[in-house]
Amino acid sequence: MTQSDLSYMMSMLSDKKKLITNKEFDCTTWDKEAEELCQIDECLKFLDRQQEDI
């Protein structure tokens, strides 16, 4: 994986996170959206660690 691959994936995940956090939440889907945000955060942390290794 190259630096540009990591940057692209981090950008995509950050954009997805912004979309989720900026929309009005429907209380019936709150758990799903909160779980998705946690998964995105974990992915971003992983990619950040990978970026440090490159």
Secondary structure in CASP SS format (residue, H / E / C, confidence):
PFRMAT SS
TARGET T0000
AUTHOR 0000-0000-0000
METHOD secondary structure of the structure
MODEL  1
M C 1.00
T C 1.00
Q H 1.00
S H 1.00
D H 1.00
L H 1.00
S H 1.00
Y H 1.00
M H 1.00
M H 1.00
S H 1.00
M H 1.00
L H 1.00
S H 1.00
D H 1.00
K H 1.00
K H 1.00
K H 1.00
L H 1.00
I H 1.00
T H 1.00
N H 1.00
K C 1.00
E C 1.00
F C 1.00
D C 1.00
C H 1.00
T H 1.00
T H 1.00
W H 1.00
D H 1.00
K H 1.00
E H 1.00
A H 1.00
E H 1.00
E H 1.00
L H 1.00
C H 1.00
Q H 1.00
I H 1.00
D H 1.00
E H 1.00
C H 1.00
L H 1.00
K H 1.00
F H 1.00
L H 1.00
D H 1.00
R H 1.00
Q H 1.00
Q H 1.00
E H 1.00
D H 1.00
I C 1.00
END
